[in-house]
Amino acid sequence: MFTVVIVGRPNVGKSTLFNRLIKGDDKIKAIIDKLPGVTRDINYGTAQWDEKRFTVIDTGGFFSGRKPQDIISQQMIEQIKEAIDEADLIIHLLDGKEGLIPDDIETAKKLRQTGKEILWVVNKIDDASKLNRVYEFYSLTDNLIAVSALTGYGFDDLLERILEKVKPSKTSHKEELPKIAIVGRPNVGKSTIVNALVGKKRMIVSPIPGTTRDAIDTVCTYYGKKYILIDTAGIKRLSYYKKEISQEVYVEKLAYFKALRSIEKCDIAILVIDSTEGVVHQDQRIAGYIEEQKKGLIILFNKWDLVPKEKREIIAKNLKNEIERKLWFVSYAPYLTVSATEKTRLTKIFPLIDQILKEYTTRIQTSELNKIFVKKLKDVVLPSEGKELKCYYITQIDIKPPTFVVFVNDEKVVKQHHLKFIENIIRESFNFKCTPVKIKIKQRQ
């Protein structure tokens, strides 16, 4: 697919333009804030305009001519170079409000050396009265496009210039790929896992907690099957976001809500836990949210390479016990011990994903359901306080997850243990081993 990459120094409005280009998503795709350097990872999105589709890549701030002082800056520059290599068209986004600075000139020089086609776009031109801001940029090129990514001024001109280079799509339908969200606390190795699965560095990885701030989509192929992997920001305790709000905390709070939204949008969540620490309270909270959303779940105990070999057997037993005690409410979820840095056992994730997806999308005929229902439930009187509970009929009304309605004599007497009893029968009868199952109760008229 035709690919457009947006490049520029920090805080020129790259993420705002990215969001406007991929307007089809009604959710905010990239985090936008006035704090420079908010976008650290490259972010991919698909734009659909008329009959034409193209990929848009949002990048971190490009610091030209400066030697990166830390590991994050180094990886940012590596990522931007990779994104430029992938691109068919480069948008060099400039800040019309701040004006032309030496960094812009140096960046323009380096972009010309790539030999790629470039659109020179001056942002923050909110209306025609601000067009005088464009003049100083003519020293770069006489082919400038003035826009406001925030208000949309000049956006149609930019879009027209992009679309004239894009061939019409053969189909306007988006490919529905399984969405797999990688979630967990900060610094448990989520981005390292994504990079290992994809096979190249798409996410910035560093020992600094909170490196990933955005939810980043990446397509991963395994034996011909494609999956969308969503790397998310580390989910901290909610009390952290309630403290005095600084700009940094505000940005992290946005990232927190985007991580939760990624869980809502995904088919399967992979909860990454530090195997050297075991299941902590925050892991329980994240698992609880995944269960509340009724998403498929895989538990990964990462950093297994840091566990001494002579202690692995006993620690593996301890982790199993912790799942049974602390994560009993997601007992259906399979788990693995892995090492993202050494890339051990990671490929075992994909058969589990496929198994969960198969169960997650299974639909059972009503006649087959009630055949089992009559055999195991219909004549059973379930104990309850006061009035006896009788179940008459069952039907499946949805998938993702498999959702069932049970008709009873009185829905007011149904308790949680009744629902669990019915769920267990459905799981045993129809081999639902790894997927959440949803039970609804309706009173027979």
C-alpha positions in Angstrom: 0.0 0.0 0.0 1.2 3.6 -0.7 2.9 4.9 2.4 3.1 8.5 3.6 5.5 9.4 6.5 5.2 12.6 8.5 8.6 13.9 9.7 9.5 17.1 11.6 11.0 18.3 14.8 9.2 18.0 18.1 5.9 19.7 18.7 5.2 20.9 15.1 1.8 19.1 15.0 2.7 15.7 13.4 0.3 13.7 15.5 -2.5 16.2 14.9 -2.0 15.9 11.1 -1.8 12.1 11.4 -5.2 12.0 13.2 -6.8 14.2 10.6 -5.5 12.1 7.7 -6.8 8.8 9.2 -10.2 10.5 10.0 -12.1 7.2 9.7 -11.3 6.3 13.3 -13.6 8.2 15.6 -11.2 7.5 18.5 -8.0 9.6 19.0 -5.3 7.5 17.3 -2.2 9.3 18.5 -1.8 11.2 21.7 -1.6 15.0 21.2 -0.2 17.4 23.7 1.9 20.6 23.8 4.7 18.8 25.7 7.5 18.2 23.2 8.4 14.6 22.5 5.1 13.1 23.4 5.2 10.8 20.4 8.2 8.5 20.9 7.3 5.4 18.8 6.3 5.3 15.2 2.6 5.0 14.8 0.8 3.4 11.8 -2.7 4.2 10.5 -4.8 3.7 7.4 -6.4 6.7 5.6 -9.4 6.1 3.4 -10.5 9.0 1.1 -13.0 8.3 -1.7 -11.7 5.1 -3.5 -8.1 5.5 -2.3 -6.4 4.1 0.7 -2.9 4.7 2.0 -0.8 4.1 5.1 0.2 7.1 7.2 3.2 6.9 9.6 3.5 9.3 12.5 7.0 9.6 13.9 8.8 11.0 16.9 10.4 14.4 16.9 13.4 14.5 14.5 16.5 16.1 16.1 18.7 16.9 13.1 22.4 17.6 13.5 22.4 16.6 17.2 24.1 13.6 18.7 21.5 11.7 20.7 22.4 11.7 24.4 20.4 8.7 25.6 19.2 5.3 24.4 15.6 6.5 23.8 16.8 9.3 21.5 19.0 6.9 19.6 16.2 4.5 19.0 13.8 7.3 18.0 16.2 8.3 15.2 16.6 4.6 14.1 12.9 4.3 13.9 12.4 7.4 11.9 15.0 6.3 9.4 13.2 2.9 9.1 9.9 4.7 8.5 11.5 7.0 5.8 12.9 3.9 4.1 9.4 2.4 4.0 7.7 5.6 2.6 6.7 6.4 -0.9 6.1 10.1 0.1 7.5 12.2 2.9 5.7 15.1 4.5 8.2 17.5 6.1 6.1 19.3 8.6 7.3 22.8 9.6 6.1 25.1 12.4 4.7 28.3 10.9 4.2 29.8 14.3 7.8 29.4 15.5 9.3 30.0 12.1 12.3 28.5 10.2 15.2 27.4 12.5 18.5 25.7 11.6 17.1 22.2 12.6 14.6 22.6 9.8 17.3 23.4 7.2 19.4 20.4 8.3 16.4 18.0 8.3 15.4 19.2 4.8 19.0 18.5 3.6 18.9 15.0 5.0 15.5 14.3 3.5 16.6 15.4 0.1 19.5 12.9 0.3 17.0 10.0 0.5 15.8 10.6 -3.1 12.2 10.3 -2.0 9.4 12.6 -3.1 8.8 15.3 -0.4 5.9 17.6 0.3 6.9 20.7 2.3 4.0 21.6 4.6 3.9 24.6 6.9 1.6 24.0 9.8 -0.2 26.3 12.3 -1.5 28.6 9.5 -4.9 28.9 11.1 -6.5 31.1 8.4 -5.6 33.3 5.5 -4.5 36.2 7.7 -1.5 34.0 8.9 -0.2 33.3 5.4 2.7 35.8 6.0 4.2 33.2 8.3 5.0 31.0 5.2 7.4 33.5 3.5 10.6 32.7 5.3 10.2 29.0 4.4 10.7 29.8 0.7 14.4 29.5 1.3 13.8 25.8 1.6 11.6 25.4 -1.5 9.1 27.4 -3.6 6.6 24.6 -3.5 5.0 25.0 0.0 1.6 24.0 1.3 0.1 26.1 4.1 -2.2 24.2 6.5 -3.6 24.1 10.0 -3.7 20.4 11.1 -5.8 21.6 14.1 -8.5 23.6 12.3 -8.3 22.0 8.8 -7.3 25.2 7.0 -5.5 24.2 3.7 -6.0 20.5 4.4 -7.9 19.9 1.2 -5.0 21.2 -0.8 -2.6 18.9 1.0 -4.9 15.9 0.6 -5.3 16.6 -3.1 -1.5 16.6 -3.5 -1.3 13.2 -1.7 -4.2 11.6 -3.5 -2.9 12.4 -7.0 0.0 10.1 -6.2 -2.1 7.2 -4.8 -3.7 4.6 -7.1 -7.3 3.7 -6.4 -7.8 0.7 -4.0 -9.0 -2.5 -5.5 -11.4 -2.8 -2.5 -12.7 -0.3 0.0 -13.2 -2.9 2.7 -10.6 -3.1 5.5 -9.0 -6.4 6.1 -10.4 -7.7 9.4 -7.3 -9.0 11.2 -7.4 -10.4 14.8 -6.4 -7.6 17.2 -4.0 -8.7 20.0 -3.3 -6.1 22.8 -0.1 -6.4 24.8 -0.9 -5.0 28.2 0.7 -4.9 31.7 2.4 -2.7 34.2 5.3 -0.4 33.1 8.7 -2.0 32.3 7.6 -5.7 32.2 8.8 -6.1 28.6 5.7 -5.4 26.4 7.6 -3.6 23.7 10.4 -6.1 23.7 7.9 -8.9 23.1 6.3 -7.0 20.2 9.7 -6.3 18.6 10.7 -10.0 19.0 7.5 -11.2 17.4 7.6 -8.7 14.6 11.3 -9.4 13.9 12.4 -5.7 13.8 12.6 -2.8 16.2 9.2 -1.1 15.9 8.9 0.0 19.6 11.4 1.9 21.6 12.9 -0.3 24.3 14.7 1.0 27.4 15.0 0.3 31.1 13.1 3.5 31.8 9.5 2.8 32.9 6.9 4.6 30.8 8.9 4.6 27.5 5.8 3.7 25.5 3.1 6.4 25.8 0.9 5.6 22.8 -1.0 2.4 21.8 0.9 1.3 18.7 -0.5 -1.0 16.0 1.8 -3.4 14.2 1.0 -6.1 11.7 2.7 -9.4 12.5 2.8 -12.5 10.2 3.3 -16.0 11.4 3.2 -18.9 9.0 1.1 -16.9 6.6 -1.4 -15.7 9.2 -1.6 -12.0 10.0 -2.3 -10.5 13.4 -2.5 -6.9 14.6 -0.3 -6.5 17.7 -1.1 -3.4 19.8 1.7 -2.4 22.1 0.3 -0.2 25.0 1.6 2.1 27.7 2.2 0.5 31.1 -0.9 0.7 33.3 0.0 2.1 36.7 -2.1 2.2 39.8 -5.0 4.6 39.4 -3.8 6.6 42.4 -0.8 7.6 40.4 -3.0 9.5 37.9 -4.9 11.2 40.8 -1.9 13.0 42.1 -1.2 16.7 41.3 -1.5 16.9 37.6 1.7 18.0 35.8 2.0 18.0 32.0 3.9 14.7 32.2 1.3 13.1 34.4 -1.4 14.4 32.1 0.2 12.7 29.1 0.6 9.5 31.0 -3.0 9.6 32.0 -4.0 9.9 28.3 -1.8 6.9 27.6 -3.5 5.0 30.5 -7.0 5.6 29.0 -5.7 4.6 25.5 -4.3 1.3 27.0 -7.8 0.6 28.5 -9.4 1.5 25.1 -7.0 -0.9 23.4 -8.4 -3.7 25.6 -11.9 -2.7 24.7 -11.1 -2.9 20.9 -9.0 -6.1 20.9 -10.0 -9.7 20.5 -7.4 -11.1 22.8 -5.3 -9.4 25.5 -1.9 -10.7 26.4 -1.2 -9.8 30.0 2.6 -9.5 30.5 3.8 -10.2 34.1 7.3 -10.0 35.5 8.1 -13.6 36.5 10.7 -12.4 39.0 8.0 -10.5 40.9 5.0 -12.8 40.4 1.4 -11.7 40.3 1.0 -8.4 42.1 -2.1 -6.4 42.9 -1.9 -4.3 39.8 -1.7 -7.4 37.6 -5.0 -8.5 39.3 -6.6 -5.2 38.5 -5.6 -5.4 34.8 -6.8 -9.0 34.5 -10.1 -7.9 36.2 -10.6 -5.2 33.5 -9.9 -7.8 30.7 -12.5 -10.2 32.3 -15.0 -7.3 32.7 -14.6 -6.6 28.9 -14.9 -10.4 28.2 -11.8 -10.5 26.0 -9.7 -13.5 25.3 -6.7 -13.7 27.6 -3.1 -15.1 27.6 -0.9 -14.6 30.6 2.8 -14.3 29.8 5.4 -14.5 32.6 8.2 -12.6 31.0 11.9 -12.3 32.0 12.2 -16.0 32.6 15.9 -15.7 31.7 16.4 -13.8 34.9 15.1 -16.7 37.0 18.1 -18.9 38.1 17.9 -22.3 36.4 18.1 -24.3 39.6 15.0 -22.4 40.9 12.8 -22.5 37.8 10.9 -25.6 38.7 9.8 -24.4 42.1 9.1 -20.9 40.8 7.0 -22.3 38.0 4.9 -24.1 40.7 4.6 -20.9 42.7 3.4 -19.0 39.7 0.8 -21.6 38.9 -0.4 -21.4 42.5 -0.5 -17.6 42.3 -2.7 -17.9 39.2 -5.1 -20.2 41.1 -5.2 -17.9 44.1 -5.0 -14.4 42.7 -6.3 -14.8 39.1 -9.0 -17.4 39.8 -11.6 -15.3 38.0 -9.8 -15.9 34.7 -9.1 -19.6 35.2 -9.8 -20.2 31.5 -6.7 -18.2 30.5 -3.6 -20.2 29.3 -0.2 -19.0 30.5 3.4 -19.3 29.4 6.8 -18.5 30.8 8.9 -16.6 28.2 12.0 -14.5 27.7 11.5 -11.6 25.3 15.2 -10.7 25.3 16.3 -14.3 24.5 13.2 -14.9 22.3 12.5 -18.2 24.0 9.0 -19.8 23.8 7.5 -16.7 22.2 6.2 -18.6 19.1 4.1 -20.7 21.4 1.8 -17.6 21.7 0.4 -18.1 18.2 -1.2 -21.5 18.6 -2.8 -20.2 21.8 -4.1 -17.1 19.9 -5.6 -19.4 17.2 -7.2 -21.7 19.7 -8.8 -18.8 21.6 -10.0 -17.1 18.4 -11.6 -20.4 17.3 -13.5 -20.7 20.6 -14.1 -17.0 20.8 -16.0 -17.0 17.5 -17.8 -20.4 17.8 -21.5 -20.4 17.3 -23.6 -23.4 18.5 -26.9 -24.3 17.0 -29.9 -23.9 19.3 -31.0 -27.5 18.8 -27.5 -28.8 19.8 -27.4 -26.5 22.8 -30.8 -27.7 24.1 -30.0 -31.3 23.5 -27.3 -30.9 26.1 -29.5 -28.6 28.1 -32.3 -31.1 28.4 -29.9 -33.8 29.4 -28.0 -31.9 32.1 -30.1 -28.9 33.2 -33.8 -29.0 32.5 -34.8 -31.4 35.3 -32.3 -30.0 37.8 -33.6 -27.9 40.6 -30.8 -25.5 41.5 -30.7 -24.6 45.2 -31.5 -21.1 46.1 -32.9 -19.1 49.0 -36.7 -19.3 49.0 -38.1 -20.0 45.6 -36.6 -22.9 43.6 -34.8 -22.0 40.4 -35.7 -24.0 37.2 -34.0 -23.6 33.9 -36.1 -24.3 30.8 -34.3 -23.3 27.6 -31.0 -22.0 26.3 -29.9 -20.2 23.1 -26.7 -18.5 21.9 -27.2 -14.9 20.9 -23.7 -13.7 20.1 -20.0 -14.4 19.7 -16.8 -12.5 20.7 -17.4 -13.8 23.4 -19.9 -16.7 23.1 -23.0 -15.3 24.7 -25.9 -17.4 25.9 -29.4 -16.6 27.2 -30.9 -19.0 29.7 -34.7 -18.9 30.3 -35.7 -19.5 33.9 -38.8 -19.5 36.0 -37.7 -16.5 38.1 -34.7 -14.4 37.3 -34.7 -12.7 40.7 -33.5 -15.9 42.5 -30.5 -16.4 40.2 -27.2 -16.0 42.0 -23.6 -15.9 40.9 -23.0 -19.6 41.7 -25.9 -20.5 39.4 -24.3 -18.7 36.5 -21.0 -20.4 37.2 -22.7 -23.8 37.3 -24.3 -23.2 33.9 -21.1 -21.8 32.5 -19.1 -24.9 33.5 -21.7 -27.2 31.8 -21.3 -25.2 28.6 -17.5 -25.3 28.8 -17.4 -29.0 29.4 -20.0 -29.8 26.7 -18.7 -27.7 23.9 -15.0 -27.6 24.6 -14.7 -23.9 25.6 -11.4 -24.2 27.3 -9.6 -20.9 26.7 -12.3 -18.3 26.0 -14.5 -16.2 28.3 -18.2 -17.1 28.2 -21.1 -14.8 28.9 -24.3 -16.0 30.5 -27.5 -13.9 30.5 -30.7 -14.8 32.4 -34.2 -14.1 31.1 -37.5 -15.0 32.8 -39.8 -17.1 30.7 -43.1 -15.3 30.2 
